[in-house]
Amino acid sequence: MLIMGICGSYDLDSANGRLLEIILEECEEMGADTVVWDHGANPLPLVGAEGSWDNENVKAFQELATSADAFVLSSPEYHGTMSGVMKNSLDWLYSKHTSGKVFSLMSTLGGKASNNTLNHMRIAARWIHGWVTPEQVAVPNVKTAFHEDGALLSEELRERMSSMAKSLVDSTQKLRG
Ligand SMILES: Cc1cc2nc3c(=O)[nH]c(=O)nc-3n(C[C@H](O)[C@H](O)[C@H](O)COP(=O)(O)O)c2cc1C
């Protein structure tokens, strides 16, 4: 089983990059292989920009998505919704890459908790025929959410991450039959 992480922050050295590391480590402990798309090393052009339809990074991104069995999306909340980096990444995926595959969702907020970004990503994942786990994680007050060693400080959030990782791997196994 291959699980692909997609980060809504350009830089993986970010809160969302760290959340992907945490969740994918848990999935690996359950036997999954994992990979994260690195926008810094392999940026995706805006959909429709000149030359974008033949872009090599786009082809590699779509091939990796096709080979993946499941996805984890992690996006910062920007102005009440997912980041442009996340929306553009999802705009490069169609149901032929993602249909019938499981998605789990995470978001970070500078301020208080909100489900906006999670709900908006859930709609986009539905549009590309993904099955989204009911478990989801929003990390509020992100600047103070992590220990200096990179662990989440909140026990409740750590538990939610573990439940979501288990749900993602279990659901993917069930759907693969
Ligand atoms: C353009 C922009 C818009 C933002 N809008 C919101 C917002 O609507 N709500 C909020 O709580 N934080 C907002 N923030 C703060 C980000 O959510 C926060 O910096 C981010 O979650 C940190 O994650 P990162 O380290 O992965 O970038 C915004 C930040 C930027 C740059």
The ligand as a Gaussian input file, in Angstrom:
#p B3LYP/6-31G(d) Opt

LIG

0 1
 C       -2.269000      34.561000       3.253000
 C       -2.516000      33.996000       4.623000
 C       -3.813000      33.877000       5.074000
 C       -4.060000      33.321000       6.338000
 N       -5.368000      33.175000       6.741000
 C       -5.630000      32.585000       7.931000
 C       -6.969000      32.363000       8.338000
 O       -7.928000      32.639000       7.625000
 N       -7.174000      31.781000       9.549000
 C       -6.141000      31.421000      10.362000
 O       -6.382000      30.904000      11.451000
 N       -4.828000      31.594000       9.987000
 C       -4.564000      32.155000       8.789000
 N       -3.258000      32.302000       8.378000
 C       -2.169000      31.700000       9.181000
 C       -1.773000      30.327000       8.596000
 O       -2.881000      29.435000       8.652000
 C       -0.579000      29.701000       9.323000
 O        0.531000      30.572000       9.116000
 C       -0.272000      28.327000       8.786000
 O       -1.300000      27.443000       9.201000
 C        1.078000      27.786000       9.248000
 O        1.325000      26.562000       8.572000
 P        2.687000      26.324000       7.744000
 O        3.836000      26.375000       8.726000
 O        2.550000      24.964000       7.126000
 O        2.791000      27.424000       6.709000
 C       -2.986000      32.883000       7.137000
 C       -1.655000      33.023000       6.668000
 C       -1.431000      33.562000       5.416000
 C        0.009000      33.650000       4.912000

